[in-house]
Amino acid sequence: QVQFVESGGGQVQPGGSLRLSCAVSGTTFRLYYWSWYRQTPGKERELVARITKSGDNIDVADSVKGRFTVSRDNDRNTMYLQMNNVKPEDTAVYYCQGPESANYWGRGTQVSVSS
């Protein structure tokens, strides 16, 4: 059973930065790509970005391009989402998902962007 522990969420001012972490267990982390999603009330969950086995960011949402970056540490079985120059519209619950298209999800971590 794949399990996730997400952390790093909180409140941040517009223009600020935040780094989310997602620690993965129950699978061989380094063999797969992983994804970050986000969801706001009343809206469907949307893909933020994925990270390939080799560490490339793919399928990055237009709304976060140039501001958000996914990275991974295979020694720590952990994926990160670096969020820079955040905007109020980035307010959402952020979720880890994987491996690849498997239906495993984290519980989510809340990010709130406001002044």
Steps between C-alpha positions, in 0.01 A plus 500: 500500500643832393486765769583867502587750769457854375634801683600859453165662443391815676424864449722716284478852363469570129841499340640271766631146480413166649636149462276199532635154573353161429666199660407174331502148639378161387660499158833542323485875468785545254339281233202722430378847414291685753255789492373796695135600473297772666136562571289792612144472632247448226759425235647184359842388606755633253846383407776736608801311363668164475857392549655222295736231626790709377375813674350690209187707555227413253132589453546821692180703530513826308390685812817403689763488225808694593396513866467140624757224473480135597809320621574165653746336736513129430714435806225643717208369293371853497354735242491877541301787356684832511249780469638845421327830438176354627168663418163497678369267231756240612296454817397134502553163660802339338521124454767247407398231255668191364672294409431605141130444427427290809214626713693578815466844656631684798268665749597841375657808652331838505669800341345841557631808323379828641626830631 
